[in-house]
Amino acid sequence: MSYKINYSLIRLLFVFKLKGIMAADRYDRQVRLWGDEGQICVEHASICMLGSSALATEILKNLVLTGVQSVHIVDSALVTNPDVGNNFFVEEEEIGEPRAKVAVRWLKELNPSVEGDYDIRSVEEVVRTDLESLQYFTLVIGSNLHEATAVTISDFLFDRNVPFLHARIFGFVGYIRICVKEHTILNSRAENVAPDVRLDNPFEELNEMVDALDLDSMSYEEHSHTPYLLLYLKALKLWRKELQDETIFPDDYKKRKHFEKVLMSLRRPQPDTDSLEEENFIEGRTALARSMRITKVPSNVRELLDHPKAEEPDCTPFWVMIAALRRFVITKGVMPLTGILPDMISDSERYVALATIYRKRATEDAEKVFEHALEIIREKQLPDDLIKLADCEFFCRNASMIGVQHGTTITQELNSQLENIFADVRDAELTPNPNTGVVQIPPAVWYILLRAVDR
């Protein structure tokens, strides 16, 4: 007995399920991945898809579900019998209708908050007569385009710094080629970033808080809830006094091990058991290597500060803020403080006091960077509202994680030499997959075949 799969029913059930999830908390999971600022970028993104094949609709499905602002499909193709079998977003009753129109209709069902539009001209016609219209999208995606068409689009958008993503599939083989001149990163969301606590050069308010700290007169409860940052600075004074060196800092393994002994000597025994296992000290010992660090400008940031655009920025907010950061670093010798305090065992009063000290200094640093940014805006005669204080605060909070990526065009790839690729093909060993027994084709072979498709 054979069964006919009811794709319409499956799709509707999928849509109803998604609507229920979105009504509760639409984008909760992805916000955890890229943060509120990332979601704001997504929700302001306008996507142009050149083509409406199954590949195109699958790509757009994933973008629509994230909540992009709008999608626009360009394609002159009509729905055919083969489409019904391989494209989830068309059905038999729609044969003969414009495929772009049908795809937009069903994609909007997945997320009604996303705007959808279509153009039933061919991609080739748009490229030939209306190429300029593509520069106004946030991202342009080409689906199974002929190489010559993709080259024209890539060259045009590259000069205007509009990202172009070219995707092609041939059965189970495919590739994605990203073409963008310059991609700026305001927050790489790196994991396990060392805390920015500046213990090698603590500010005055922090020193005052440490000087007022009398560990000997505290109750055990107060002692065991003293934040480890304060314990570090208390131990640092004792360690330097012992070594008779007021500038030494435990910034390597040997020094840290010696400093650790001084730190742990400050522990107090638990009244009932005489145990020395105070959790704040255990936590402090664990965080020692990440916290006791010399404050310096990270190499990735230094590279940007040395970039010509950091001295003579263009009109983009990113490079204006990089130039402002450069002036701040030249003046202060350090990066602006992030103001982000790591979690630690503490009573509420002292943790809030610590957090306030760091937050106040971070705000002052961000305001100084903002002043430099306004100076640059006036010098370059740029719009007064190009950058706001909130932009600088976010920028300074994530300044250690900024970056720039530079790409190439498809033309540059086509004009590149293939000697290394051919060498990989010649030297390749065709070995069977240990699990399936099927011969594994080296990536270089697939690359040559994909390059040869349109020739």
N, C-alpha and C positions, 0 to 999 in steps of 0.2 A: 504494500500500500504506500502511495506517495502522498506527501503533504505539501501544500502551498503555504509558504510563510507569509503571514499578513503583516507586511512592513508598516502599513498605515496604523494598525492597532498598536504595534510595538512603539512606533514613534509617538503616538498620542499618550500612551502610558508613560513613556520617558519624559514627555513634556509636563504632564500632570505631576509627576514625582518631583521634577525640578522646580516647578512652581511652588510646591509645598515646602521644599528645602529653602528656596530663596525667600519665601515669605518670612520664615523664621529668622534666618541670619544669612543673608544672601552670599556674601563674599568672605565669610569668617576665615575659612581655611587658607585662602590665598593671601589674605592680609597678614596672616602669621608668617607667610613665606617672604613677602617683599615689603611689608609695612604699609602704613597709611599713605606715605608719600608715593610709594609704588602704585598703589591702587588709584590715587589721584591721577597719575600719569596715564594709567590704563583707561580710566573713565573719560579722559580728554582725547583719546586716540581715535583718529579717523583712518579707516583701513580701505584701501582700494585693491580689489582682487581682479586680476586680469585672467579670465577663464572661469568656467563653472563646472568643471569636471568633478569626479568623485574626490580627487585629490584636493581641489579648491574648496569644496564644501566641508570636507573633514577639517581642513586648516581653519576655515572660518567658524566652524562649530566650536572649536576650542577657544577661539578669540571672543566669540559672542558670549560664551558662558562666563568668561572673566569679567564682562561688563564694559567692553569698549564703547565709545560714544556712538560710532556709526560704522557701517560696512557698505561698500559700493562695489557691485559686480559689473564688469564689462565683458560681454560675450554675445556673439550673434547666433550661437548654436541653438537648435531646437531640441526638445526632449525626444529621444529615439528609444526603440526597444532595448538596445544594449544598456542604455542609461538606467532603465527600470531594474535591471539585474545587478548593477554595480554601484549605483548612487543612492544612498539612503534617503536623500532629500528630493526625490521625484517618485511619482507613482504612475501606474498604467494609464489612468484617466487623463494624465497631463501630457501624453504624447502629442507632439506637434506644437506645444506651447514654447515660448522662449525659455530656455533653461535658466537663464539668469533671473528672470522674473519668478519662476517657480522656487528656485533656491532661496531667494531673499524672503519669500513668503514663509517658507518653513523654518528658516533660520531665526526669523523674528519671533516665531512661536516659542523658541527655546528661552528667549529673554526679551520680553516685550519692552524693556527699558532701552534697548539698543535700536537706533534708527537704521533703516535699511533702504537702499535705493539700487537701481540697476540701469544699465545702458546696453541696448541691444545692437549696438554697432560692433563690428569685429575689432579685436585688439589691434590688428594691423592697420585698420582705418583710423582708429584713435591715435596710434603712434604716428601715422602719416599726416593727419590733419589737425590733431588737437593734443599734441604731446605736452604742451605747456600746462594743461589742466592737472597733470599728475603731480606737479610740484606742490600742490596745496594739501596733499594728504600727509598724515603722520608717517605712514608706512605703505609702500606699494609692494604687492606680492604678485609674481608671475607664476602661473600654473601651467606646466608643460608647454612653455613657449618655444618656438623655433629659436635657435641660437642667434640668428641675425636680428630678430626682433628684441631678444633679451639684451643684446649688446647695445642697441640704440637706446633703450630705456635706461640701462645701467649708466652709460656715459652721460646722459642728460641729467639724471637724478643725482649722480655722484658730484657733479659740479655745484649742485644746489644743496648738497648735504642732506638729501632725503633718503632714508634707508630703502634699499630695494632687495627683496628676498626672492630668489629664483629657485623654484622647486620643480623637479621632474621625477617621474617614476616610469619604469619599464618592467611591468610584472612585479616581482619582489625586489627589484633593484631600484634605487633612487638616490637622489642627493639634494641637498639644500645649499645654495650659494648666497652668502650675505655680502652685499656691496654697500658700503657706507664710507664716506670720506673721513669723518671724525665723529666718534661717539664718546660723549662726556659722561662721567659717572660721578654722581654726587654722594652716593653711599653704596659701596660694594657689599654691604651687610656681611662683612667678614666675621667668622666665628672665632671665639676665644681671644678677642682683642684684649691686650693688657690694659688694666685700668690706668687712667690718667690722673694720678694722685700727687705728683710733684714732690715726693718726699726728699729728694736730693736738694731741693731749694724751697722749703715750705714757706707759704706767705705769712705775713705778720699775724693775722687773725688765728691761724692754725697754731703758731708758736704760743700765742697768748692762752689758747685753750689747753695746750699741753702743760704750760707753766702752772696753770691753776689746778692741775690734776695731782692730787695727793693719794697715791695708791695705798700708802700705809694706814691712812685714817679711814679707809673705806670698809664697809661691811663686806662679807664674802659675796653677797648678792650683787652689790655694786661692782666689786672687783671682777667677778666672773662675767659681767655684762659691759665691761669697758671695751669699746670698739678697738679692733686690732690696729687700726691706723694710729690711734693715740698711743697704744703700747709700743708700736714701732718707734715713734718719735721719742718716747720716754727712754726706751732702751738705747736709741742712737746716741743720746747725750751721755749715757753711762759708758757706752762702748768707746766713744771718742775720748772721754776722760781717761779711761783705762789705757788707751793707746797714746794718749797725749798728742792727739792730732785732731784739730777742730774741723778739718775739711775732708777727712777720709769718709768713704761711703761704701757699703757692702754691695758692690756691683759685680762681683765675680764669685765663683763657687767657694773658694777658700775663705774669702772675707765673710760671705754669708753664713758659712758654718760656724765661724767664730762669733759672729753677731747673734746667731740663733741661740747659742749658749747663754749669752747675756740676756736675751729676750726671755728665754724659758726660766731664767733664774728669778724672774719677777712673779712667777706663779705663787699662789697661796694655797695651802692644803685645805681640803674640804673639812669643815669642823667635825663632822660625825665620823668620817672614814680616814681622814688624813690623806686622801687621794689628791694628787697634783694634776688631775686630768680636767682642767678648766677648758670648756669648749671654745671660748674665745681665743685662747692661746693655741689650741690645736688648729683652729681655723687660720690663725695668723701664721703659724709655721707652714701650713699648706700653701698659703698665698704669698709666701716670702719672695720667691724668685720672680713672680709676676709683678709684685708691688715695688720692690726695692730696685728700681731701674733709673739709669741716668736719663734725664729728659733731653730728647733731641728730635730734630725734624726727621720723620721717616724717609727712607730712600725714595719711595714712590712719589712723595710730596716734593722732595727736593728736586726730582727730575722735572716736575711741572713748574716749580718756581724758577728753574733755569731755562725754561722754554722761552723763545723770543716773544710769544704772545703774553707772557707774564709781565714783560716790561712794556710792550706796546700792544695792549689787548684789542681785540676786535669788539664789535658792538653786542656780543652775546653776554648774558648775565654771568655765565660760568667763568669766562675769561676775565671779566671785570672783577669778580670776586677772587679769582686766583691772583690777579695783580694787586688787589687790596691785601690779600694774605701775604704776598711777598713784601709789601711795605711794612706790615705788622711784624713779620719775622726779622726784617732788617733792623727795625727799631727795638724790638723786645728781645730778640735772640732766641725765642722759643715759639712754639705753636700756641694759638689761643686755647685756653682750657676748655675741655669738653663739658665739665660740670656734672658728669655722670658718676655717681658714687656707687661702688659695688655693694651688693647685699652683704651684711655681716651681723654677727651676734652683737646686740646692743640693746640698751633700754631706749625707749622712744625719745626721751628728752635729748640725750647726747647724739643720737643718730640724726635727729632733726637739726640740731645745732651744727653738726658736721656738714650735712647736706646743704644747709643755708650758706655756710662759708664758701663751699665749692660753687654753688649755683650763683652766688653774688659775684664771685670773681669771673665766672664764665660769662655772665651777662655783661660785665665791664669790658671783657676782651672782645665780645661780639660787637658791642657798641663802637669800640675803637676800629675794628675791621670795617664796620659800616661807614664810619667817618672817612676812612681811606677810600671806600667805594664811591662815596659821594664826591670826593675830590676828583677821582678819575672820571666820573660821569660829567662833571663840570668841564674838566680839561678836554674831554673828547666831544663835548656838546651833544651828549646822548640824552634821551628822554629822562626827566626827573624821576619818574616812577618806575624806571627799569628794574631797580632792586629796592626791596623793603627791608626793614630791620629784621622781620621774621625770617626772611630769606638768609640773611647773614647768620642769624642764630642757628638755624638748621645746618648751614654750611659749616660753621665752626664746630658744632657738635659732632659732625662726621668728617672733619677735615683730614683725619689720618687715613680715611678710606676712599678718598677721591682718586680719580684716574681718567685716562684718555686712551681710547683705542682707535687706531687708524687702519682703514681697509684699502682694498684695491678694486678696480673695475674688472668686469669680465674681459674687456679688451686687453688689459695688462696681463691677465692670466693667459689669454690666447697667444699673446706675443712672447710669453716666457719660453725659455729653453726647456726641452724635455729630456736632455741627456740623463739626468738623474733618474727620471721615471723609467726610461728605457733600460737603464742599468739594473733597476730593481726588477724589471720584467725578466731580463736575461738571467739574473742570479736567483730568481725565485725557485723554490722547491715545492712542487705540487704534492702535498701530503694529504692523506685522507683524514677527515674529521674522526677523532678517536671514538666518538659516540655514535655517529651515523654511518661512517665509512665512506661518505661522499667526499670527493676531492675538493679541497679548499682553494678557491681562486684568490690569489693575492690582490690586495686593494689596487696596486699599480695597474694590473690588467683591467680591472673594472674601470679605472680612470681613463685608460686609453680607449676602451670601447665606448664609454660615454662621450668622449671628445669626438669620436668618429661617427656618431649617430647622424648628424646633420650634414655629412659630407658625401 
